Amino acid sequence: MDALEWYCPKRFTRHYELHRGGVSIATLTYDPAPTAQWEYTARHPATVTTGEATWRLTTARGGFLGLKADVEVDGTTSGRLEAGYLLLRGTLSIGEAPRYRWKGSLWELGEDVFTHVEGFPVMQLSAGTYFDRIHTRGSVLTDATPALDVVLLASLGLYVRFLMNKSYR
């Protein structure tokens, strides 16, 4: 298993670093939030940057009371995470075909998992620790997962966990 950690270098900022083995391999930075916004229409734009790729993540709410959300992924590889109610289940499609499925947990300390469409688990995400400024911990469960997919899945995982209020900001 390969361990990942989403670390926040400075408290109360919306900038996060993905660490693997103590080395920063990617960043996720939210755009400045407006003073007031309605959650149903809030897009929560964020940019993920790594050495080989850049992605722009935004949210589109739908369903009854906005309890469903799709996460648009634009950039090096574009796609969409279509999630169901309360963001508990979803499918990530990159290009034409779905590649990964999202399975979230309602419990704040519960683990969330990305699985390959063939059914085997690829990445597991769990709660971090406030005092260490680690927002989310991740484990890569399959060595065959491409490096860019690992960064994208870890980034989407943190992003969706924020939408689910499972990680502090």
C-alpha positions, -999 to 999 in steps of 0.1 A, spaced: 0 0 0 12 35 -9 3 62 17 -8 97 8 -16 127 30 -34 160 22 -16 186 43 -24 222 48 8 242 52 -9 273 68 -41 271 88 -72 290 76 -60 290 40 -76 270 12 -44 256 -2 -35 219 3 -5 198 -6 -6 161 -14 24 144 2 37 109 -7 66 98 14 70 133 29 74 149 -6 48 172 -21 35 157 -54 5 179 -60 -15 209 -48 -52 218 -46 -60 254 -42 -96 269 -40 -104 302 -56 -113 329 -31 -149 324 -19 -174 352 -23 -186 369 9 -220 352 6 -232 324 -15 -261 300 -16 -248 264 -15 -272 252 -42 -255 275 -68 -219 276 -53 -194 261 -78 -165 258 -53 -138 262 -81 -104 247 -73 -73 240 -92 -52 209 -89 -16 211 -101 11 184 -104 43 182 -124 26 166 -154 -10 179 -152 -34 206 -142 -71 202 -135 -99 226 -127 -126 212 -104 -161 227 -101 -194 216 -86 -229 215 -102 -256 208 -77 -289 192 -87 -317 170 -73 -341 177 -45 -326 206 -23 -293 202 -42 -285 169 -25 -269 156 -57 -237 170 -72 -216 165 -103 -180 174 -102 -166 187 -135 -130 179 -142 -114 201 -169 -77 200 -178 -51 175 -189 -77 148 -188 -113 160 -187 -142 141 -172 -170 142 -147 -178 126 -114 -216 120 -114 -227 115 -78 -260 105 -64 -278 118 -33 -256 129 -4 -226 121 -26 -226 86 -14 -222 69 -48 -208 81 -81 -191 73 -113 -160 90 -127 -159 91 -165 -128 103 -182 -132 106 -219 -158 82 -233 -158 54 -208 -163 53 -170 -131 43 -152 -138 45 -115 -167 44 -90 -170 64 -58 -184 50 -27 -187 74 2 -197 70 38 -222 91 58 -201 88 89 -176 116 94 -148 92 103 -159 67 78 -137 56 49 -145 65 12 -133 43 -16 -127 46 -54 -130 13 -72 -122 4 -107 -152 -3 -129 -142 -40 -129 -149 -40 -92 -115 -40 -74 -106 -12 -49 -81 14 -61 -79 41 -34 -92 44 1 -96 78 18 -99 83 56 -100 112 81 -68 131 89 -58 148 121 -66 184 129 -35 190 151 -11 177 124 -29 198 97 -36 166 77 -71 168 62 -73 134 45 -52 103 44 -52 81 13 -40 46 5 -33 34 -30 -45 -2 -30 -34 -12 -65 1 -8 -78 -11 -9 -114 -29 25 -110 -13 51 -133 4 80 -114 -18 107 -129 -49 87 -119 -36 84 -83 -33 122 -81 -67 128 -97 -85 103 -75 -68 117 -44 -77 153 -54 -113 143 -62 -115 124 -29 -105 155 -9 -127 178 -29 -158 155 -24 -150 150 13 -151 188 17 -185 189 -1 -197 162 23 -184 182 53 -161 153 62 -130 174 64 -125 208 81 -115 238 60 
